[in-house]
């Protein structure tokens, strides 16, 4: 299965940047993009492992639940 690299712009607009077979290459691509992007833009770069591009976009567009650490 390939790795898909995405640029996520507010408000959750996905832009497919690359499809890579090797994890190390995908990770290097994402890290390079993150270094070039100013933090105040709110743009994220994500890498996702999926069978096909449609599945990757579905996973990335689904909001994640807030992570709860410990009990109150």
CHARMM-style PDB file with segment names, atoms N, HN, CA, C and O in Angstrom:
ATOM      1  N   UNK     1       0.841  -1.178   0.000  1.00  0.00      PROA
ATOM      2  CA  UNK     1       0.000   0.000   0.000  1.00  0.00      PROA
ATOM      3  C   UNK     1       0.888   1.244   0.000  1.00  0.00      PROA
ATOM      4  O   UNK     1       1.926   1.273   0.661  1.00  0.00      PROA
ATOM      5  N   UNK     2       0.479   2.255  -0.734  1.00  0.00      PROA
ATOM      6  HN  UNK     2      -0.365   2.231  -1.271  1.00  0.00      PROA
ATOM      7  CA  UNK     2       1.283   3.471  -0.817  1.00  0.00      PROA
ATOM      8  C   UNK     2       0.992   4.463   0.317  1.00  0.00      PROA
ATOM      9  O   UNK     2       0.017   4.331   1.056  1.00  0.00      PROA
ATOM     10  N   UNK     3       1.860   5.438   0.421  1.00  0.00      PROA
ATOM     11  HN  UNK     3       2.652   5.545  -0.179  1.00  0.00      PROA
ATOM     12  CA  UNK     3       1.708   6.551   1.358  1.00  0.00      PROA
ATOM     13  C   UNK     3       1.271   7.765   0.541  1.00  0.00      PROA
ATOM     14  O   UNK     3       1.829   8.047  -0.520  1.00  0.00      PROA
ATOM     15  N   UNK     4       0.276   8.470   1.046  1.00  0.00      PROA
ATOM     16  HN  UNK     4      -0.177   8.241   1.907  1.00  0.00      PROA
ATOM     17  CA  UNK     4      -0.232   9.660   0.375  1.00  0.00      PROA
ATOM     18  C   UNK     4       0.143  10.883   1.200  1.00  0.00      PROA
ATOM     19  O   UNK     4      -0.017  10.891   2.420  1.00  0.00      PROA
ATOM     20  N   UNK     5       0.641  11.912   0.530  1.00  0.00      PROA
ATOM     21  HN  UNK     5       0.771  11.906  -0.462  1.00  0.00      PROA
ATOM     22  CA  UNK     5       1.039  13.154   1.187  1.00  0.00      PROA
ATOM     23  C   UNK     5       0.006  14.223   0.817  1.00  0.00      PROA
ATOM     24  O   UNK     5      -0.303  14.439  -0.355  1.00  0.00      PROA
ATOM     25  N   UNK     6      -0.520  14.888   1.866  1.00  0.00      PROA
ATOM     26  HN  UNK     6      -0.269  14.712   2.818  1.00  0.00      PROA
ATOM     27  CA  UNK     6      -1.557  15.899   1.675  1.00  0.00      PROA
ATOM     28  C   UNK     6      -1.193  17.209   2.349  1.00  0.00      PROA
ATOM     29  O   UNK     6      -0.523  17.246   3.381  1.00  0.00      PROA
ATOM     30  N   UNK     7      -1.661  18.278   1.728  1.00  0.00      PROA
ATOM     31  HN  UNK     7      -2.205  18.247   0.890  1.00  0.00      PROA
ATOM     32  CA  UNK     7      -1.624  19.608   2.324  1.00  0.00      PROA
ATOM     33  C   UNK     7      -3.040  19.884   2.787  1.00  0.00      PROA
ATOM     34  O   UNK     7      -3.982  19.778   2.002  1.00  0.00      PROA
ATOM     35  N   UNK     8      -3.201  20.241   4.065  1.00  0.00      PROA
ATOM     36  HN  UNK     8      -2.435  20.328   4.702  1.00  0.00      PROA
ATOM     37  CA  UNK     8      -4.528  20.510   4.615  1.00  0.00      PROA
ATOM     38  C   UNK     8      -4.586  21.989   4.998  1.00  0.00      PROA
ATOM     39  O   UNK     8      -3.918  22.435   5.932  1.00  0.00      PROA
ATOM     40  N   UNK     9      -5.400  22.734   4.254  1.00  0.00      PROA
ATOM     41  HN  UNK     9      -5.943  22.372   3.496  1.00  0.00      PROA
ATOM     42  CA  UNK     9      -5.572  24.162   4.491  1.00  0.00      PROA
ATOM     43  C   UNK     9      -6.877  24.398   5.225  1.00  0.00      PROA
ATOM     44  O   UNK     9      -7.843  23.664   5.020  1.00  0.00      PROA
ATOM     45  N   UNK    10      -6.922  25.423   6.088  1.00  0.00      PROA
ATOM     46  HN  UNK    10      -6.137  26.019   6.255  1.00  0.00      PROA
ATOM     47  CA  UNK    10      -8.180  25.731   6.752  1.00  0.00      PROA
ATOM     48  C   UNK    10      -9.213  26.154   5.712  1.00  0.00      PROA
ATOM     49  O   UNK    10      -8.833  26.854   4.774  1.00  0.00      PROA
ATOM     50  N   UNK    11     -10.427  25.803   5.802  1.00  0.00      PROA
ATOM     51  HN  UNK    11     -10.736  25.234   6.565  1.00  0.00      PROA
ATOM     52  CA  UNK    11     -11.084  24.889   6.734  1.00  0.00      PROA
ATOM     53  C   UNK    11     -11.147  23.464   6.172  1.00  0.00      PROA
ATOM     54  O   UNK    11     -12.098  23.134   5.462  1.00  0.00      PROA
ATOM     55  N   UNK    12     -10.188  22.641   6.463  1.00  0.00      PROA
ATOM     56  HN  UNK    12      -9.416  22.910   7.039  1.00  0.00      PROA
ATOM     57  CA  UNK    12     -10.096  21.224   6.087  1.00  0.00      PROA
ATOM     58  C   UNK    12     -10.178  20.987   4.579  1.00  0.00      PROA
ATOM     59  O   UNK    12     -10.888  20.089   4.128  1.00  0.00      PROA
ATOM     60  N   UNK    13      -9.451  21.793   3.802  1.00  0.00      PROA
ATOM     61  HN  UNK    13      -8.874  22.523   4.170  1.00  0.00      PROA
ATOM     62  CA  UNK    13      -9.382  21.577   2.364  1.00  0.00      PROA
ATOM     63  C   UNK    13      -8.168  20.709   2.081  1.00  0.00      PROA
ATOM     64  O   UNK    13      -7.039  21.073   2.413  1.00  0.00      PROA
ATOM     65  N   UNK    14      -8.409  19.558   1.465  1.00  0.00      PROA
ATOM     66  HN  UNK    14      -9.326  19.262   1.196  1.00  0.00      PROA
ATOM     67  CA  UNK    14      -7.343  18.609   1.185  1.00  0.00      PROA
ATOM     68  C   UNK    14      -6.785  18.831  -0.213  1.00  0.00      PROA
ATOM     69  O   UNK    14      -7.529  19.024  -1.174  1.00  0.00      PROA
ATOM     70  N   UNK    15      -5.453  18.800  -0.306  1.00  0.00      PROA
ATOM     71  HN  UNK    15      -4.848  18.644   0.474  1.00  0.00      PROA
ATOM     72  CA  UNK    15      -4.777  18.899  -1.598  1.00  0.00      PROA
ATOM     73  C   UNK    15      -3.746  17.781  -1.671  1.00  0.00      PROA
ATOM     74  O   UNK    15      -2.780  17.769  -0.908  1.00  0.00      PROA
ATOM     75  N   UNK    16      -3.953  16.842  -2.587  1.00  0.00      PROA
ATOM     76  HN  UNK    16      -4.738  16.851  -3.206  1.00  0.00      PROA
ATOM     77  CA  UNK    16      -3.032  15.717  -2.747  1.00  0.00      PROA
ATOM     78  C   UNK    16      -1.744  16.223  -3.378  1.00  0.00      PROA
ATOM     79  O   UNK    16      -1.773  16.841  -4.443  1.00  0.00      PROA
ATOM     80  N   UNK    17      -0.613  15.963  -2.726  1.00  0.00      PROA
ATOM     81  HN  UNK    17      -0.589  15.461  -1.862  1.00  0.00      PROA
ATOM     82  CA  UNK    17       0.674  16.421  -3.224  1.00  0.00      PROA
ATOM     83  C   UNK    17       1.495  15.313  -3.862  1.00  0.00      PROA
ATOM     84  O   UNK    17       2.158  15.536  -4.875  1.00  0.00      PROA
ATOM     85  N   UNK    18       1.459  14.114  -3.276  1.00  0.00      PROA
ATOM     86  HN  UNK    18       0.920  13.933  -2.453  1.00  0.00      PROA
ATOM     87  CA  UNK    18       2.307  13.041  -3.791  1.00  0.00      PROA
ATOM     88  C   UNK    18       1.807  11.685  -3.322  1.00  0.00      PROA
ATOM     89  O   UNK    18       1.131  11.566  -2.300  1.00  0.00      PROA
ATOM     90  N   UNK    19       2.158  10.666  -4.097  1.00  0.00      PROA
ATOM     91  HN  UNK    19       2.707  10.762  -4.927  1.00  0.00      PROA
ATOM     92  CA  UNK    19       1.931   9.279  -3.718  1.00  0.00      PROA
ATOM     93  C   UNK    19       3.299   8.612  -3.741  1.00  0.00      PROA
ATOM     94  O   UNK    19       3.983   8.614  -4.765  1.00  0.00      PROA
ATOM     95  N   UNK    20       3.697   8.035  -2.597  1.00  0.00      PROA
ATOM     96  HN  UNK    20       3.142   8.032  -1.765  1.00  0.00      PROA
ATOM     97  CA  UNK    20       5.051   7.509  -2.443  1.00  0.00      PROA
ATOM     98  C   UNK    20       4.979   6.078  -1.934  1.00  0.00      PROA
ATOM     99  O   UNK    20       4.133   5.756  -1.099  1.00  0.00      PROA
ATOM    100  N   UNK    21       5.860   5.218  -2.431  1.00  0.00      PROA
ATOM    101  HN  UNK    21       6.547   5.479  -3.110  1.00  0.00      PROA
ATOM    102  CA  UNK    21       5.879   3.818  -2.004  1.00  0.00      PROA
ATOM    103  C   UNK    21       6.698   3.584  -0.745  1.00  0.00      PROA
ATOM    104  O   UNK    21       6.379   2.689   0.038  1.00  0.00      PROA
ATOM    105  N   UNK    22       7.734   4.361  -0.537  1.00  0.00      PROA
ATOM    106  HN  UNK    22       7.993   5.088  -1.173  1.00  0.00      PROA
ATOM    107  CA  UNK    22       8.632   4.188   0.606  1.00  0.00      PROA
ATOM    108  C   UNK    22       8.284   5.167   1.722  1.00  0.00      PROA
ATOM    109  O   UNK    22       8.093   6.358   1.474  1.00  0.00      PROA
ATOM    110  N   UNK    23       8.200   4.658   2.958  1.00  0.00      PROA
ATOM    111  HN  UNK    23       8.355   3.691   3.159  1.00  0.00      PROA
ATOM    112  CA  UNK    23       7.874   5.507   4.110  1.00  0.00      PROA
ATOM    113  C   UNK    23       8.910   6.610   4.295  1.00  0.00      PROA
ATOM    114  O   UNK    23       8.547   7.760   4.543  1.00  0.00      PROA
ATOM    115  N   UNK    24      10.190   6.278   4.181  1.00  0.00      PROA
ATOM    116  HN  UNK    24      10.485   5.344   3.980  1.00  0.00      PROA
ATOM    117  CA  UNK    24      11.245   7.260   4.405  1.00  0.00      PROA
ATOM    118  C   UNK    24      11.138   8.430   3.431  1.00  0.00      PROA
ATOM    119  O   UNK    24      11.353   9.581   3.811  1.00  0.00      PROA
ATOM    120  N   UNK    25      10.807   8.135   2.183  1.00  0.00      PROA
ATOM    121  HN  UNK    25      10.632   7.200   1.875  1.00  0.00      PROA
ATOM    122  CA  UNK    25      10.652   9.199   1.186  1.00  0.00      PROA
ATOM    123  C   UNK    25       9.439  10.077   1.489  1.00  0.00      PROA
ATOM    124  O   UNK    25       9.501  11.299   1.354  1.00  0.00      PROA
ATOM    125  N   UNK    26       8.336   9.449   1.899  1.00  0.00      PROA
ATOM    126  HN  UNK    26       8.286   8.456   2.009  1.00  0.00      PROA
ATOM    127  CA  UNK    26       7.128  10.208   2.245  1.00  0.00      PROA
ATOM    128  C   UNK    26       7.376  11.091   3.458  1.00  0.00      PROA
ATOM    129  O   UNK    26       6.954  12.247   3.487  1.00  0.00      PROA
ATOM    130  N   UNK    27       8.057  10.550   4.456  1.00  0.00      PROA
ATOM    131  HN  UNK    27       8.399   9.611   4.433  1.00  0.00      PROA
ATOM    132  CA  UNK    27       8.365  11.305   5.665  1.00  0.00      PROA
ATOM    133  C   UNK    27       9.262  12.496   5.336  1.00  0.00      PROA
ATOM    134  O   UNK    27       9.050  13.592   5.855  1.00  0.00      PROA
ATOM    135  N   UNK    28      10.250  12.293   4.489  1.00  0.00      PROA
ATOM    136  HN  UNK    28      10.422  11.402   4.068  1.00  0.00      PROA
ATOM    137  CA  UNK    28      11.147  13.384   4.097  1.00  0.00      PROA
ATOM    138  C   UNK    28      10.386  14.476   3.347  1.00  0.00      PROA
ATOM    139  O   UNK    28      10.651  15.663   3.538  1.00  0.00      PROA
ATOM    140  N   UNK    29       9.452  14.081   2.505  1.00  0.00      PROA
ATOM    141  HN  UNK    29       9.237  13.117   2.350  1.00  0.00      PROA
ATOM    142  CA  UNK    29       8.637  15.052   1.767  1.00  0.00      PROA
ATOM    143  C   UNK    29       7.822  15.905   2.724  1.00  0.00      PROA
ATOM    144  O   UNK    29       7.793  17.129   2.596  1.00  0.00      PROA
ATOM    145  N   UNK    30       7.158  15.265   3.684  1.00  0.00      PROA
ATOM    146  HN  UNK    30       7.181  14.270   3.788  1.00  0.00      PROA
ATOM    147  CA  UNK    30       6.326  15.990   4.654  1.00  0.00      PROA
ATOM    148  C   UNK    30       7.182  16.910   5.515  1.00  0.00      PROA
ATOM    149  O   UNK    30       6.817  18.066   5.732  1.00  0.00      PROA
ATOM    150  N   UNK    31       8.297  16.424   6.000  1.00  0.00      PROA
ATOM    151  HN  UNK    31       8.593  15.485   5.824  1.00  0.00      PROA
ATOM    152  CA  UNK    31       9.164  17.256   6.845  1.00  0.00      PROA
ATOM    153  C   UNK    31       9.701  18.460   6.085  1.00  0.00      PROA
ATOM    154  O   UNK    31       9.769  19.559   6.635  1.00  0.00      PROA
ATOM    155  N   UNK    32      10.078  18.267   4.844  1.00  0.00      PROA
ATOM    156  HN  UNK    32      10.023  17.374   4.398  1.00  0.00      PROA
ATOM    157  CA  UNK    32      10.568  19.381   4.028  1.00  0.00      PROA
ATOM    158  C   UNK    32       9.503  20.438   3.814  1.00  0.00      PROA
ATOM    159  O   UNK    32       9.783  21.634   3.898  1.00  0.00      PROA
ATOM    160  N   UNK    33       8.280  19.999   3.537  1.00  0.00      PROA
ATOM    161  HN  UNK    33       8.053  19.028   3.469  1.00  0.00      PROA
ATOM    162  CA  UNK    33       7.173  20.949   3.348  1.00  0.00      PROA
ATOM    163  C   UNK    33       6.864  21.703   4.627  1.00  0.00      PROA
ATOM    164  O   UNK    33       6.614  22.908   4.595  1.00  0.00      PROA
ATOM    165  N   UNK    34       6.879  21.000   5.759  1.00  0.00      PROA
ATOM    166  HN  UNK    34       7.082  20.022   5.785  1.00  0.00      PROA
ATOM    167  CA  UNK    34       6.589  21.645   7.051  1.00  0.00      PROA
ATOM    168  C   UNK    34       7.620  22.720   7.372  1.00  0.00      PROA
ATOM    169  O   UNK    34       7.273  23.771   7.912  1.00  0.00      PROA
ATOM    170  N   UNK    35       8.877  22.466   7.046  1.00  0.00      PROA
ATOM    171  HN  UNK    35       9.159  21.613   6.607  1.00  0.00      PROA
ATOM    172  CA  UNK    35       9.931  23.446   7.322  1.00  0.00      PROA
ATOM    173  C   UNK    35       9.755  24.707   6.487  1.00  0.00      PROA
ATOM    174  O   UNK    35      10.088  25.801   6.942  1.00  0.00      PROA
ATOM    175  N   UNK    36       9.237  24.568   5.272  1.00  0.00      PROA
ATOM    176  HN  UNK    36       8.967  23.679   4.902  1.00  0.00      PROA
ATOM    177  CA  UNK    36       9.095  25.709   4.366  1.00  0.00      PROA
ATOM    178  C   UNK    36       7.841  26.540   4.658  1.00  0.00      PROA
ATOM    179  O   UNK    36       7.773  27.709   4.276  1.00  0.00      PROA
ATOM    180  N   UNK    37       6.861  25.954   5.323  1.00  0.00      PROA
ATOM    181  HN  UNK    37       6.916  25.005   5.633  1.00  0.00      PROA
ATOM    182  CA  UNK    37       5.575  26.628   5.567  1.00  0.00      PROA
ATOM    183  C   UNK    37       5.614  27.408   6.884  1.00  0.00      PROA
ATOM    184  O   UNK    37       5.927  26.828   7.924  1.00  0.00      PROA
ATOM    185  N   UNK    38       5.304  28.704   6.864  1.00  0.00      PROA
ATOM    186  HN  UNK    38       5.049  29.175   6.020  1.00  0.00      PROA
ATOM    187  CA  UNK    38       5.215  29.460   8.127  1.00  0.00      PROA
ATOM    188  C   UNK    38       4.091  28.913   9.005  1.00  0.00      PROA
ATOM    189  O   UNK    38       3.027  28.555   8.500  1.00  0.00      PROA
ATOM    190  N   UNK    39       4.322  28.847  10.308  1.00  0.00      PROA
ATOM    191  HN  UNK    39       5.187  29.138  10.718  1.00  0.00      PROA
ATOM    192  CA  UNK    39       3.345  28.266  11.235  1.00  0.00      PROA
ATOM    193  C   UNK    39       2.038  29.058  11.294  1.00  0.00      PROA
ATOM    194  O   UNK    39       0.972  28.470  11.477  1.00  0.00      PROA
ATOM    195  N   UNK    40       2.104  30.364  11.143  1.00  0.00      PROA
ATOM    196  HN  UNK    40       2.970  30.842  10.994  1.00  0.00      PROA
ATOM    197  CA  UNK    40       0.909  31.184  11.306  1.00  0.00      PROA
ATOM    198  C   UNK    40      -0.107  31.018  10.172  1.00  0.00      PROA
ATOM    199  O   UNK    40      -1.207  31.562  10.267  1.00  0.00      PROA
ATOM    200  N   UNK    41       0.218  30.298   9.126  1.00  0.00      PROA
ATOM    201  HN  UNK    41       1.112  29.856   9.050  1.00  0.00      PROA
ATOM    202  CA  UNK    41      -0.728  30.087   8.027  1.00  0.00      PROA
ATOM    203  C   UNK    41      -1.812  29.085   8.385  1.00  0.00      PROA
ATOM    204  O   UNK    41      -2.889  29.108   7.788  1.00  0.00      PROA
ATOM    205  N   UNK    42      -1.553  28.204   9.349  1.00  0.00      PROA
ATOM    206  HN  UNK    42      -0.679  28.185   9.835  1.00  0.00      PROA
ATOM    207  CA  UNK    42      -2.526  27.193   9.744  1.00  0.00      PROA
ATOM    208  C   UNK    42      -2.553  25.986   8.823  1.00  0.00      PROA
ATOM    209  O   UNK    42      -3.418  25.121   8.962  1.00  0.00      PROA
ATOM    210  N   UNK    43      -1.623  25.916   7.890  1.00  0.00      PROA
ATOM    211  HN  UNK    43      -0.920  26.619   7.777  1.00  0.00      PROA
ATOM    212  CA  UNK    43      -1.554  24.801   6.944  1.00  0.00      PROA
ATOM    213  C   UNK    43      -0.836  23.628   7.591  1.00  0.00      PROA
ATOM    214  O   UNK    43       0.184  23.804   8.258  1.00  0.00      PROA
ATOM    215  N   UNK    44      -1.379  22.421   7.389  1.00  0.00      PROA
ATOM    216  HN  UNK    44      -2.207  22.278   6.847  1.00  0.00      PROA
ATOM    217  CA  UNK    44      -0.761  21.193   7.901  1.00  0.00      PROA
ATOM    218  C   UNK    44      -0.341  20.328   6.726  1.00  0.00      PROA
ATOM    219  O   UNK    44      -0.939  20.388   5.652  1.00  0.00      PROA
ATOM    220  N   UNK    45       0.679  19.532   6.936  1.00  0.00      PROA
ATOM    221  HN  UNK    45       1.165  19.483   7.808  1.00  0.00      PROA
ATOM    222  CA  UNK    45       1.084  18.525   5.960  1.00  0.00      PROA
ATOM    223  C   UNK    45       0.993  17.186   6.649  1.00  0.00      PROA
ATOM    224  O   UNK    45       1.562  16.992   7.723  1.00  0.00      PROA
ATOM    225  N   UNK    46       0.274  16.252   6.030  1.00  0.00      PROA
ATOM    226  HN  UNK    46      -0.188  16.410   5.157  1.00  0.00      PROA
ATOM    227  CA  UNK    46       0.053  14.946   6.638  1.00  0.00      PROA
ATOM    228  C   UNK    46       0.413  13.852   5.656  1.00  0.00      PROA
ATOM    229  O   UNK    46       0.326  14.015   4.439  1.00  0.00      PROA
ATOM    230  N   UNK    47       0.816  12.743   6.220  1.00  0.00      PROA
ATOM    231  HN  UNK    47       0.887  12.610   7.209  1.00  0.00      PROA
ATOM    232  CA  UNK    47       1.090  11.559   5.433  1.00  0.00      PROA
ATOM    233  C   UNK    47       0.173  10.471   5.947  1.00  0.00      PROA
ATOM    234  O   UNK    47       0.024  10.297   7.156  1.00  0.00      PROA
ATOM    235  N   UNK    48      -0.448   9.730   5.025  1.00  0.00      PROA
ATOM    236  HN  UNK    48      -0.327   9.871   4.043  1.00  0.00      PROA
ATOM    237  CA  UNK    48      -1.423   8.712   5.398  1.00  0.00      PROA
ATOM    238  C   UNK    48      -1.155   7.447   4.602  1.00  0.00      PROA
ATOM    239  O   UNK    48      -0.835   7.505   3.415  1.00  0.00      PROA
ATOM    240  N   UNK    49      -1.285   6.319   5.254  1.00  0.00      PROA
ATOM    241  HN  UNK    49      -1.545   6.272   6.218  1.00  0.00      PROA
ATOM    242  CA  UNK    49      -1.077   5.008   4.651  1.00  0.00      PROA
ATOM    243  C   UNK    49      -2.445   4.427   4.337  1.00  0.00      PROA
ATOM    244  O   UNK    49      -3.225   4.166   5.253  1.00  0.00      PROA
ATOM    245  N   UNK    50      -2.758   4.216   3.048  1.00  0.00      PROA
ATOM    246  HN  UNK    50      -2.124   4.428   2.303  1.00  0.00      PROA
ATOM    247  CA  UNK    50      -4.076   3.723   2.663  1.00  0.00      PROA
ATOM    248  C   UNK    50      -3.980   2.925   1.361  1.00  0.00      PROA
ATOM    249  O   UNK    50      -2.975   2.979   0.653  1.00  0.00      PROA
ATOM    250  N   UNK    51      -5.049   2.184   1.066  1.00  0.00      PROA
ATOM    251  HN  UNK    51      -5.865   2.140   1.641  1.00  0.00      PROA
ATOM    252  CA  UNK    51      -5.081   1.368  -0.148  1.00  0.00      PROA
ATOM    253  C   UNK    51      -5.175   2.233  -1.403  1.00  0.00      PROA
ATOM    254  O   UNK    51      -4.539   1.951  -2.419  1.00  0.00      PROA
ATOM    255  N   UNK    52      -5.991   3.302  -1.311  1.00  0.00      PROA
ATOM    256  HN  UNK    52      -6.508   3.531  -0.487  1.00  0.00      PROA
ATOM    257  CA  UNK    52      -6.185   4.176  -2.466  1.00  0.00      PROA
ATOM    258  C   UNK    52      -6.446   5.604  -2.003  1.00  0.00      PROA
ATOM    259  O   UNK    52      -6.713   5.850  -0.826  1.00  0.00      PROA
ATOM    260  N   UNK    53      -6.367   6.534  -2.937  1.00  0.00      PROA
ATOM    261  HN  UNK    53      -6.150   6.335  -3.893  1.00  0.00      PROA
ATOM    262  CA  UNK    53      -6.472   7.949  -2.610  1.00  0.00      PROA
ATOM    263  C   UNK    53      -7.819   8.300  -1.985  1.00  0.00      PROA
ATOM    264  O   UNK    53      -7.866   9.115  -1.065  1.00  0.00      PROA
ATOM    265  N   UNK    54      -8.896   7.719  -2.450  1.00  0.00      PROA
ATOM    266  HN  UNK    54      -8.858   7.056  -3.198  1.00  0.00      PROA
ATOM    267  CA  UNK    54     -10.221   8.003  -1.889  1.00  0.00      PROA
ATOM    268  C   UNK    54     -10.319   7.623  -0.422  1.00  0.00      PROA
ATOM    269  O   UNK    54     -10.919   8.349   0.371  1.00  0.00      PROA
ATOM    270  N   UNK    55      -9.734   6.490  -0.056  1.00  0.00      PROA
ATOM    271  HN  UNK    55      -9.247   5.901  -0.700  1.00  0.00      PROA
ATOM    272  CA  UNK    55      -9.727   6.051   1.338  1.00  0.00      PROA
ATOM    273  C   UNK    55      -8.905   7.009   2.198  1.00  0.00      PROA
ATOM    274  O   UNK    55      -9.293   7.334   3.320  1.00  0.00      PROA
ATOM    275  N   UNK    56      -7.777   7.453   1.668  1.00  0.00      PROA
ATOM    276  HN  UNK    56      -7.462   7.188   0.757  1.00  0.00      PROA
ATOM    277  CA  UNK    56      -6.921   8.390   2.405  1.00  0.00      PROA
ATOM    278  C   UNK    56      -7.662   9.698   2.667  1.00  0.00      PROA
ATOM    279  O   UNK    56      -7.597  10.236   3.772  1.00  0.00      PROA
ATOM    280  N   UNK    57      -8.359  10.206   1.671  1.00  0.00      PROA
ATOM    281  HN  UNK    57      -8.413   9.769   0.774  1.00  0.00      PROA
ATOM    282  CA  UNK    57      -9.103  11.461   1.837  1.00  0.00      PROA
ATOM    283  C   UNK    57     -10.251  11.310   2.824  1.00  0.00      PROA
ATOM    284  O   UNK    57     -10.544  12.237   3.579  1.00  0.00      PROA
ATOM    285  N   UNK    58     -10.896  10.164   2.825  1.00  0.00      PROA
ATOM    286  HN  UNK    58     -10.658   9.411   2.211  1.00  0.00      PROA
ATOM    287  CA  UNK    58     -11.983   9.918   3.772  1.00  0.00      PROA
ATOM    288  C   UNK    58     -11.450   9.925   5.199  1.00  0.00      PROA
ATOM    289  O   UNK    58     -12.067  10.511   6.088  1.00  0.00      PROA
ATOM    290  N   UNK    59     -10.313   9.281   5.423  1.00  0.00      PROA
ATOM    291  HN  UNK    59      -9.812   8.805   4.701  1.00  0.00      PROA
ATOM    292  CA  UNK    59      -9.706   9.236   6.759  1.00  0.00      PROA
ATOM    293  C   UNK    59      -9.302  10.638   7.209  1.00  0.00      PROA
ATOM    294  O   UNK    59      -9.548  11.012   8.355  1.00  0.00      PROA
ATOM    295  N   UNK    60      -8.691  11.408   6.327  1.00  0.00      PROA
ATOM    296  HN  UNK    60      -8.491  11.104   5.396  1.00  0.00      PROA
ATOM    297  CA  UNK    60      -8.219  12.741   6.692  1.00  0.00      PROA
ATOM    298  C   UNK    60      -9.356  13.743   6.896  1.00  0.00      PROA
ATOM    299  O   UNK    60      -9.219  14.678   7.685  1.00  0.00      PROA
ATOM    300  N   UNK    61     -10.464  13.559   6.200  1.00  0.00      PROA
ATOM    301  HN  UNK    61     -10.575  12.800   5.559  1.00  0.00      PROA
ATOM    302  CA  UNK    61     -11.555  14.520   6.321  1.00  0.00      PROA
ATOM    303  C   UNK    61     -12.484  14.227   7.499  1.00  0.00      PROA
ATOM    304  O   UNK    61     -13.301  15.072   7.865  1.00  0.00      PROA
ATOM    305  N   UNK    62     -12.368  13.045   8.092  1.00  0.00      PROA
ATOM    306  HN  UNK    62     -11.704  12.359   7.794  1.00  0.00      PROA
ATOM    307  CA  UNK    62     -13.185  12.702   9.250  1.00  0.00      PROA
ATOM    308  C   UNK    62     -12.592  13.351  10.497  1.00  0.00      PROA
ATOM    309  O   UNK    62     -11.424  13.120  10.809  1.00  0.00      PROA
ATOM    310  N   UNK    63     -13.379  14.163  11.221  1.00  0.00      PROA
ATOM    311  HN  UNK    63     -14.328  14.351  10.967  1.00  0.00      PROA
ATOM    312  CA  UNK    63     -12.852  14.799  12.437  1.00  0.00      PROA
ATOM    313  C   UNK    63     -12.502  13.750  13.489  1.00  0.00      PROA
ATOM    314  O   UNK    63     -13.221  12.768  13.674  1.00  0.00      PROA
ATOM    315  N   UNK    64     -11.397  13.978  14.162  1.00  0.00      PROA
ATOM    316  HN  UNK    64     -10.813  14.776  14.011  1.00  0.00      PROA
ATOM    317  CA  UNK    64     -10.961  13.063  15.210  1.00  0.00      PROA
ATOM    318  C   UNK    64     -11.529  13.502  16.547  1.00  0.00      PROA
ATOM    319  O   UNK    64     -11.660  14.697  16.811  1.00  0.00      PROA
ATOM    320  N   UNK    65     -11.865  12.533  17.390  1.00  0.00      PROA
ATOM    321  HN  UNK    65     -11.759  11.562  17.175  1.00  0.00      PROA
ATOM    322  CA  UNK    65     -12.343  12.832  18.730  1.00  0.00      PROA
ATOM    323  C   UNK    65     -11.200  13.404  19.551  1.00  0.00      PROA
ATOM    324  O   UNK    65     -10.034  13.067  19.346  1.00  0.00      PROA
ATOM    325  N   UNK    66     -11.559  14.276  20.484  1.00  0.00      PROA
ATOM    326  HN  UNK    66     -12.507  14.550  20.651  1.00  0.00      PROA
ATOM    327  CA  UNK    66     -10.560  14.829  21.382  1.00  0.00      PROA
ATOM    328  C   UNK    66      -9.971  13.712  22.235  1.00  0.00      PROA
ATOM    329  O   UNK    66     -10.697  12.846  22.724  1.00  0.00      PROA
ATOM    330  N   UNK    67      -8.691  13.736  22.405  1.00  0.00      PROA
ATOM    331  HN  UNK    67      -8.101  14.439  22.007  1.00  0.00      PROA
ATOM    332  CA  UNK    67      -8.009  12.721  23.172  1.00  0.00      PROA
ATOM    333  C   UNK    67      -8.127  13.024  24.667  1.00  0.00      PROA
ATOM    334  O   UNK    67      -7.790  14.121  25.112  1.00  0.00      PROA
ATOM    335  N   UNK    68      -8.601  12.055  25.428  1.00  0.00      PROA
ATOM    336  HN  UNK    68      -8.874  11.164  25.067  1.00  0.00      PROA
ATOM    337  CA  UNK    68      -8.763  12.227  26.865  1.00  0.00      PROA
ATOM    338  C   UNK    68      -7.633  11.477  27.575  1.00  0.00      PROA
ATOM    339  O   UNK    68      -7.433  10.280  27.367  1.00  0.00      PROA
ATOM    340  N   UNK    69      -6.915  12.197  28.403  1.00  0.00      PROA
ATOM    341  HN  UNK    69      -7.078  13.170  28.572  1.00  0.00      PROA
ATOM    342  CA  UNK    69      -5.816  11.595  29.145  1.00  0.00      PROA
ATOM    343  C   UNK    69      -6.197  11.582  30.612  1.00  0.00      PROA
ATOM    344  O   UNK    69      -6.420  12.636  31.208  1.00  0.00      PROA
ATOM    345  N   UNK    70      -6.272  10.399  31.197  1.00  0.00      PROA
ATOM    346  HN  UNK    70      -6.091   9.543  30.713  1.00  0.00      PROA
ATOM    347  CA  UNK    70      -6.648  10.286  32.599  1.00  0.00      PROA
ATOM    348  C   UNK    70      -8.145  10.438  32.802  1.00  0.00      PROA
ATOM    349  O   UNK    70      -8.900  10.651  31.853  1.00  0.00      PROA
ATOM    350  N   UNK    71      -8.550  10.328  34.030  1.00  0.00      PROA
ATOM    351  HN  UNK    71      -7.937  10.155  34.801  1.00  0.00      PROA
ATOM    352  CA  UNK    71      -9.966  10.480  34.370  1.00  0.00      PROA
ATOM    353  C   UNK    71     -10.145  11.676  35.285  1.00  0.00      PROA
ATOM    354  O   UNK    71      -9.272  11.994  36.092  1.00  0.00      PROA
ATOM    355  N   UNK    72     -11.281  12.329  35.150  1.00  0.00      PROA
ATOM    356  HN  UNK    72     -11.990  12.070  34.494  1.00  0.00      PROA
ATOM    357  CA  UNK    72     -11.560  13.487  36.017  1.00  0.00      PROA
ATOM    358  C   UNK    72     -12.322  13.070  37.243  1.00  0.00      PROA
ATOM    359  OT1 UNK    72     -12.644  13.908  38.085  1.00  0.00      PROA
TER     360      UNK     72
END
